Amino acid sequence: MTRGARIGGLDGFRAGAVSAQASARLVVSTPGPGFTDITARVAEFVQQSGISQGVLSVFCRHTSASLTIQENADPDVQTDLMTALDGLAPRHGAYVHGSEGPDDMPAHIRTMVTESGLTIPVLDGRLALGTWQGIYLIEHRDRPHRRELVLAVVGA
């Protein structure tokens, strides 16, 4: 427990029926390991849905790629995060599973510690991300891949 913390009231509270939904698949072709910023495309999907208040789900249909919400202002953050993932799950570790190459098992570990799905509120027709937040697909394999994401939004 943090002593002295103050918790404010509920700001902008709204309630209402869920009256709309939309879904789509988004294909991302990755060049190899690293972060791909998908924020603009996801925001475009929300805008096309016409939903102004609701919740968005983004789901990655792979076990060797993942999703994250991270800082989008300084690319050094992505470099440092990749370095941390490399230290956590090195490509040439002593893994039993290796039938798909030395980068496959580390990719599974990296996916396990990141996210396969994200949930983001939609307020006033926009993603309720913080000022410096972006949505990223993280490719954990060494070569290019075609990754499929499922987007779904419900609300009113």
N, C-alpha and C positions, 0 to 999 in steps of 0.2 A: 504494500500500500504506500502511495506517495503522500506524505503529509503536506498539508498546505495547498493541495491542488483545488481548483475551483471548477465546478461543472456548471455550465450555464443552462438556460432553458432551451426548449425546442424552438428553433428559429424557422419560420416559413412552413410550419406544419400544414399539410394538405391531406385530405382523405377523399376517396372516391372509388367508383367501380372500375374494374379492369374491363376495357371495352375493345381493345385492339391488340393484335400481335403481328409480328413479321419475322421471317427467317430467310436465310440465304447461306450459300457456301461461298467462301472466299479462298481462292488458290493463290499461294505465294510461292514463287520460284526463288529459292535461296542460292547464293553463290558459293556456299560453304559455311564454315563456322562463323557465328557472330549474331548480332542483333539486327533485325529488320523492323523499322518503325512502321506500324500499320495503323496508327492513330487516325490519320486523315481518312483512310478508306472505311474504317469502322464508324467514324463520325458521319461520313456520307451515307452509310447504311441507315443509321439512326434518323438522319434528316429525311431520307426517302421513305421511311416507315410512317412518318407523320405523327409519331407518338411524342407527346410533349412531357409526360410524367410517367415514369416506369422504371424498369430494370432491364439491363442488357446482359446477356450471357455470351461469352466468346469461348469456344472450345476447340482445342487442337486434337485432331484425330490421329496422333502419332505418339510413339513411346520414345523417340529419340530426338524430339524437338519439343519446345515448351513455350509458355507465355509468361510475361511479367509486366508489371507496371513499374516504371523506373524514371529517373530524372531524364529529361530530354534537352537539357541546356548545354551540358558539357560532355562531349564524346569520350573524354578520359574516364568517365564513370563506367562506360561499357567496356573499355579496355581493362580497367581494374576488376570488373566483375568477371570477365573471361579469365583473367589471371587467377582469380580466386577459385573459379570452377575447375581450372586446370590443376590447381593444387589439391582440390578436394577429390577429384576423380581423374588422375593422370591417364593419358591415352595408352600407355604401355605398362599398366599395372599387372599384377599377377591374377588375372581374372580367369575363371573357368570357362565362361561363355565367350567364345571368340570366333564362332563360325561365320559371322558377318564382317569380320575385320577387327583390328585393334581399337578402332574408334567407337564400336557399337556398345559395348558394356559401359564404358564411361558415359556415353550419351544417355543410357538408361538411368544411370545414377544421377546425372545432372537434371534430367527431367523429373526424377523423384523429389529432388530438393527444391525445384522451382514449381511451376504450376502447369497443369494441363487445361485448366479452365479458370476464367476470370468472371466476376460479377461486378458490374459498374452501374450505379444509379444514373438515370436520365432525368434531368431537371430542366424545365423550360426548353425542351427539344434538343438539349445538348448533353454531352457526356459530362458528368460531375467530377471531372478530374481536377486535381490541384494545378496550380500555375505551372509547375515544372514537371508534371507527370506526362508520360507518353506510354502507349501500349506497344509492346514489342513481341515479335516471334523470335525465339532464340533457336538457331540451328546448332545442334551439337555434333553433327557428323562432319567429316572432313571434306566431303565432296558436295556438289550442288544437289538439291532435292526439290521435289514438287510437294509442297505441304498444303493440306486442306484444313481449313478452319470452318466451323459452323457458328453462325451468328444468329441469335434469337433475341427479340425484344418483346416485352409485354407491358401494357399500360393503357393509358388513355390519351 
